[in-house]
Amino acid sequence: MKSCCLVKSFQWVFLVSWLPFVPVGLSVQAETAESLTLEQVLTKIDQVGTSLRSMSSSISQKRWTDILQEFDQGESGRFFFLKENDEIYLRKEIDKPQENTLIISEGKLLYYQPKIKQLQKYDLGNRRDRTEFLLLGFSSNKQALKEAYQIRLGKKETVEGREAYPLELTPKSQSLSAYFSQIVLWIDTTLWVPIQQKLVEPTRDYLLIRFDDIDLNPNISKSSFDLKVPKDVQVVGS
């Protein structure tokens, strides 16, 4: 269970840590009276991303294993992000089925599992400036997306009662496509941010992440990304 939870958490982090680094060719779906073009959807994402400084939401995620044709039990909790002075702060608090906390702050990644009393610490090093790409579709600009992926706009869908446009992103970078053959973002037609992400591996296994109760630009302070743990917690890493 320990390694499974850790793999899922860091897979999610790694996955998006590559996101809008990769350069794209753009393919636009035919426009209908009820739909927008790809360029229009990307422009709306761009407009929201320009003014986005913080976000909070509930989060749920589950992993599909293709060879077994089934999802795991999944996990759920809360997600927070803050952008301040060009620094990105992230906090993912999972409360079900097993508590764990993942924080990215000032170039450090912390992963805390209270049940086993362990805190893992990692220095992001030269990947520090890539933490902003954990927010693919939230704080992305359309030019970066175009330069990173082949992008296809799907037909409007309903996700948990909310209308959304699916954006299918195919990486052009061989280094990224070795890990993720496709990334799909479902863009809410009211907020113009992703309400669901699908991260597909070459094996056809994938991680499905959903954001609910999204609050854009709430008042969040840097102290929200501090982590205090009991004295008897084992610290791994530096």
BELQUIFEN-V108239 format. One record per pair of residues at least 12 apart in sequence whose C-alpha atoms are under 6 Angstrom apart, sorted by the first residue. I is the first residue (numbers start at 1). J is the second residue. Records with the same first field share a line. If there is no record, write none. Layout:
I=J ; J
This chain:
16=133 ; 134
17=130 ; 131 ; 133 ; 134
19=133
20=144 ; 145 ; 148
21=148
22=147 ; 148 ; 149 ; 173
23=146 ; 147 ; 148 ; 149
24=146 ; 147 ; 148 ; 149 ; 150
25=150
26=150 ; 151
27=152
29=153
38=153
42=142
45=192
46=141 ; 142
49=138 ; 139
53=82 ; 83 ; 217
54=81 ; 82 ; 217
55=80 ; 81 ; 215 ; 216 ; 217
56=79 ; 80 ; 214 ; 215
57=78 ; 79 ; 212 ; 213 ; 214
58=77 ; 78 ; 79 ; 211 ; 212 ; 213
59=76 ; 77 ; 78 ; 210 ; 211
60=75 ; 76 ; 209 ; 210
61=74 ; 75 ; 208 ; 209
62=74 ; 207 ; 208
63=206 ; 207
64=205 ; 206
65=205
66=204 ; 205
75=96 ; 97
76=94 ; 96
77=93 ; 94 ; 95
78=92 ; 93
79=91 ; 92
88=132
89=104 ; 105
90=103 ; 104
91=103
100=112 ; 113
107=124 ; 128
108=122 ; 123 ; 124
109=121 ; 122
117=233
118=233 ; 234 ; 235
119=235
120=235 ; 236 ; 237
121=237 ; 238
137=193 ; 194
138=193
149=169 ; 170 ; 171 ; 172
150=169 ; 170
151=168 ; 169
152=167 ; 168
153=167
154=166
163=189
164=186 ; 187 ; 188 ; 189
165=186 ; 187
166=185 ; 186
167=184 ; 185
168=184
169=182 ; 183 ; 184
170=182
179=201
180=200 ; 201
181=200 ; 201 ; 202
182=200
183=198 ; 199
184=197 ; 198
185=197
195=210 ; 211
196=209 ; 210
197=209
